[in-house]
């Protein structure tokens, strides 16, 4: 298994792929204030919105993805949630559904909005929206973003040393607020 610390033995990481898309910019209070290309948003570290969809199966496990080595941020790390940046003019719940379909091929499931949060670390300035989705079907991984996916208990997911820090913060809050209690099937 690839871990970020082993990249030195593998040589340099491949050049990151930065999608050419417009990102919704917001101010520190999460008020829309324009848009910018993803490249400029990263370069100038603008405040922006992102979604975090925690996908839970019938056993209470979470779908955890390993990011491809060409991701611009945290290549090769584990994502504890599906999601990504919100496009210009896009609502958070629409972005969450789009990301869920793109990354894992999951469509037509209910999304439960859980909470919003701020994440400011490592040059990232994010207003995050967390959602919960229950799903037991097949996964269709987006090859350019998702290298692999597996189902882990919440405890095992939190134990991953190479989890993206923003998804770890969101998962810790999901757990603390009781969003990951047993399913009502």
Number of C-alpha atoms within 10 A of each C-alpha: 5 12 14 16 9 10 13 9 7 9 8 8 13 11 10 13 14 14 11 9 13 19 24 25 24 19 16 14 9 15 12 16 11 14 19 17 18 18 16 13 19 18 10 10 14 22 26 29 29 25 27 29 28 29 24 24 17 13 12 17 20 26 24 23 24 23 24 22 23 19 19 16 15 17 19 26 23 27 26 30 26 25 27 18 22 26 22 18 13 14 12 21 18 13 21 26 21 17 22 24 19 19 20 21 15 21 13 7 11 12 17 15 16 16 14 16 14 20 19 11 10 9 13 18 21 25 23 25 23 27 27 19 17 19 17 11 9 9 15 14 18 15 13 13 20 23 17 15 19 11 17 18 15 19 11 11 21 17 11 14 12 19 23 20 18 21 24 20 15 25 23 13 17 19 13 10 12 10 17 18 10 11 12 5 5
